[in-house]
Amino acid sequence: MKPSKIIIAIFGLVALAQLFVPAQMIWNREQVLVQGVSYKFKTEPIDPVDPFRGRYVWLNFSEDRFQPTAEEFEAYEYGEAYYLSFEVDAQGFAKIVSADSIPPADTEAFLKTEITYKRNWDSTYTLQFDYPFDQFYMEESIAPIAEEAFRAANRDSIRNTYAIVRIHQGTAIVDEVMVDDIPLGTWAQEYWEALPDSLKP
């Protein structure tokens, strides 16, 4: 084979490799959205200094902790992978029911993550886990409005703010963020239109 053909063949292989990675990411995301089990995760107020980083909303969740027994607590280690299973509480929100070192055999709706915090306080054993779905991307045009609206909603104790998250075989995707059961984009637009001009930044 001529050198020029070899170079073209190598270039083609490199180009295919570069296309494969993003294509696989898109495919995996779509599989989670289609096959994943949908849970509602209650959100909490966030640091007002930097709630947005680019075109996404930074999310903070109230339910990211698990309380094992004293014997179980000692076995958990930082840096190790754990597989969380969830149930739905009386208010309709996700709650961690188990954190195992191997994937559960009875469900595909589990999340793979790590411990961020261990605490033994007065014989109450608590584990806090990292949720790898703390960003919700939005259209750039609506992002500044949503920023202000979501911050206001999270500060307002009568508002019901949560994220709808689909979970499948260790992976999670934020499907939507809601305020009082209304999608954040719609709620933010209505909030902005009702806000007096004197209060708009």
Disulfide bonds with the S-S distance in Angstrom:
none
